[in-house]
Amino acid sequence: MLTILPITSVPVVAQLLGSDSVASPSILILALLVIIWLVPWIVSGKPLPYQTIPLLVFVCVVLISSALSFFIEIPPYKGIPIFRNDFHALATLAIGVCFFFIASTFPQDNGLLKKSVQVINWSGFIMLLWGVAQGIAWFGFGHYPNWMFRFQGFISAGTLYRQRVTALALEPSWLAHELNMLYFPIWLSATVKKQSFHSFRIWKFSFENLLFTGGVIALLLTFSRIGLLAFLLMCGYLLLKMHAWIVEKIGNKLMKNRRTKNKGKTHKRVAFSISAILVVVYMVTIAIGLIIFSHIDPRMASLFDFSLNKENSILKYFNDLRFGDRIIYWMAGWETFGAYPFFGVGLGNAGFFFPESITPYGWTLLEVRKLIHRTSILLNIKSLWIRLLAETGIIGFSFFIGWLYSQARIFVQKDNSSKNINNTLCLAGIFVLCALLAEGFSIDSFAMPYLWVSLGLATAACSSKRKSDLN
């Protein structure tokens, strides 16, 4: 299952699952593991990790929300059966939850946990090799050879993109999603903690160090803006931890030979001044980065061309950034949430309300009109956060956030306790949650396995029954 995680949408699997997008072959392996492992585990009375309790409560709220949706008037949409759509949406949630259960219970000992991460690392290595091949073909020769198109068509329902790397994923943003939700958290945490799940090194560098470097290059070549933001949020968490250490270090050096009557107050002033200077440095760095990005990515060329003198100025600004249609979908989801704030409209049903929820400006966008008038698919919100609000209401949203918060508290506690490989996975869990803040505005499917597998492995590493160190 872990070996084939980088592959997101195999055409043959898509036909078997009846999905036009998320069709990872790992879902088929998951089904087998549920039958031969998870069901016997539960039937035998073995406990699930206690961290699953808030998640199970969220699932119960989703079921209640879906049941209540039969008592509200859901607009018809192109003859799509509501019951079948509800079943499909609940099935995707079940897939995600099962990924979490398998990842958190299957590695029963440290050896299995270590091997699981090793398999993930090697799968990431293969993924990066194919991404490098794509980058060399396009940026080195200006085109993809026919054999690359044939191979990509065999492993993915998508195609190769001009000037953007997809590796084994359906599209560039999905590659960024798998990197941020699974691979980067492991590689970055191992790099920060100077730990490795592998015994070999290449010169002074661990396997995770090299994978992280290659992953950063791959992420940049995806040109995924939300993917890049998610990565920066992970780095931002490290920066917050380093900020306090830097301020204290510099402050102690400056105060070392100074003699003042009120040393405590002076030390606070020095610390505040250093902190303010660092914040200015951060802001300048961000501004420079945005300027560079606006010159590299044509979609960001109008980043600094905002004007309030236009009608619908904010929506037009985002549309100029090639982000307008996504904002329209978010607003439609928010409108649905406003109409059904408590339990929402039921999982998977938000798309039925799109025609009446899209703003007048949204109808002027070509992609919005194309998807509504020229396709038979049910539109989705393209944001996990707003989808939760629209389809499960504030109650379902609160329980899901509560589960993530409970995970974050445990991960932070374990991460600060000691320095070993078990806690490396706890730090990886923190990185996953940081990246999810941004990735939650990009992908809204529960069937994508990367979030669930990452949090499942981090949950397994937090088990009190484990030894303190995998080494």
Order of alpha helices (4+ residues) and beta strands (2+ residues): alpha-alpha-alpha-alpha-alpha-alpha-alpha-alpha-alpha-beta-beta-alpha-alpha-alpha-alpha-alpha-alpha-alpha-alpha-alpha-alpha
